[in-house]
Amino acid sequence: MKLAEALQERSDLNRRIQQLQTRLNNNATVQEGEQPAEDPDSLIKELDASIDRLQWIISKINLTNCKTIVNGKTLTDLIAQKDCLSLKIEKYRSFLNNASCLSNRASRTEIKIFSTVNVSQLQKEVDALCKELRNIDNRIQETNWKTDLVEN
């Protein structure tokens, strides 16, 4: 199994577990004399099996990410770099949004509002960070499809 396939299965399992929780909740109680639409015991067994499989697949994904080297870095390092770069871009964009909001004055007596940074320069830096993020993400995605899942 390729790493990308394992990542897809992890996503599917997370979705399945959420659905099973909803189905369990929907069958947790019934009126006296009624039967639940689905057998809660069967749903619990299915939930347990799905969670066991999720634990196994997460462990193998993490092991594979730690052992896979891309351009001198582990895949774990690249993912951490990508996550932090995404966070940085998000925070910079929020700051730029505030720095770009200059109010118009209706009269000369109103207080002038100025940006504390060069917005266009900072926007160019954010654009460069976005390009770097795309490149890192592309390397990660390519590696995910080329790398076999470590199952030992």
Salt bridges, closest charged atoms under 4 A:
GLU9 OE2 - ARG53 NE 2.55
ASP12 OD1 - ARG15 NH2 2.48
GLU38 OE1 - ARG23 NH2 2.35
GLU46 OE2 - ARG16 NH2 1.80
GLU90 OE2 - LYS91 NZ 3.39
ASP137 OD1 - LYS82 NZ 3.17
GLU142 OE2 - LYS146 NZ 2.65
ASP148 OD1 - LYS2 NZ 2.92
